[in-house]
């Protein structure tokens, strides 16, 4: 399960088994479902400091379901590099 740090400072998450997950600002990491129920992690999720992939999907209001940049009308490159210099 993906989890994202929504704060502007790094977070050190205590996980079950004495482990820690370090997340920088805006960074995403993976944890187990059991870790999401761990009290310190659950507290940060409820406070809004962390967002799970589940919460991100629930937070979307309608839309086309397509993510990413809009299609570009710019011409496509053919992939060949322009040669320069003496031949």
VMD Tcl script that draws the C-alpha trace (Angstrom):
set ca {
  {0.00 0.00 0.00}
  {1.40 3.41 -0.97}
  {1.60 6.22 1.56}
  {2.53 9.85 0.78}
  {3.98 12.57 3.03}
  {1.78 15.66 2.55}
  {3.83 17.94 4.84}
  {6.73 20.24 3.94}
  {9.13 18.50 6.30}
  {10.57 14.98 6.46}
  {8.73 12.41 8.57}
  {10.15 9.41 10.42}
  {7.30 6.89 10.69}
  {7.54 4.22 13.39}
  {6.34 0.90 11.98}
  {5.44 -2.42 13.62}
  {8.44 -4.58 14.45}
  {10.60 -1.64 15.53}
  {11.24 -0.46 11.96}
  {11.06 3.11 10.65}
  {10.15 4.61 7.31}
  {11.71 7.94 6.41}
  {9.67 10.04 3.98}
  {10.81 13.37 2.59}
  {8.35 16.15 1.77}
  {5.92 14.96 -0.90}
  {7.59 11.55 -1.19}
  {5.81 8.21 -1.37}
  {6.67 4.91 0.28}
  {5.13 1.48 0.60}
  {3.84 -0.09 3.81}
  {1.72 -3.12 4.64}
  {-1.96 -2.97 5.56}
  {-0.95 -3.94 9.10}
  {1.29 -0.84 9.30}
  {-1.65 1.43 8.37}
  {-3.48 0.22 11.49}
  {-0.45 0.90 13.71}
  {-1.50 3.72 16.12}
  {1.27 6.28 15.31}
  {0.68 5.87 11.56}
  {-3.13 5.97 11.91}
  {-2.81 9.18 13.94}
  {-0.81 10.90 11.15}
  {-3.28 9.73 8.50}
  {-6.22 11.15 10.48}
  {-4.34 14.43 10.98}
  {-3.84 14.73 7.22}
  {-0.03 14.59 7.33}
  {-0.06 11.29 5.43}
  {-2.25 10.18 2.54}
  {-2.79 6.60 1.46}
  {-3.58 5.49 -2.08}
  {-7.06 4.57 -0.78}
  {-7.68 8.14 0.42}
  {-6.43 9.62 -2.84}
  {-8.93 7.57 -4.87}
  {-11.81 8.48 -2.54}
  {-10.91 12.19 -2.72}
  {-11.41 12.47 -6.48}
  {-14.70 14.13 -7.47}
  {-15.83 12.72 -10.80}
  {-13.63 13.69 -13.73}
  {-12.75 11.80 -16.84}
  {-10.62 9.23 -15.03}
  {-7.63 10.12 -17.21}
  {-4.64 11.57 -15.45}
  {-1.58 13.26 -16.85}
  {-0.90 16.26 -19.03}
  {-3.34 17.21 -21.79}
  {-2.52 16.13 -25.34}
  {-0.05 18.43 -27.05}
  {-0.46 19.94 -30.49}
  {3.32 20.33 -30.86}
  {4.92 18.43 -33.76}
  {6.54 15.12 -32.86}
  {10.26 14.57 -33.29}
  {11.30 11.81 -35.68}
  {13.99 10.49 -33.34}
  {16.95 11.18 -35.66}
  {19.69 13.38 -34.29}
  {20.86 16.33 -36.33}
  {24.46 15.88 -37.39}
  {26.90 18.73 -37.27}
  {30.60 19.26 -37.81}
  {32.98 17.99 -40.49}
  {32.12 14.82 -42.32}
}
mol new
graphics top color blue
foreach p $ca { graphics top sphere $p radius 0.5 }
foreach p [lrange $ca 0 end-1] q [lrange $ca 1 end] { graphics top cylinder $p $q radius 0.2 }
display resetview
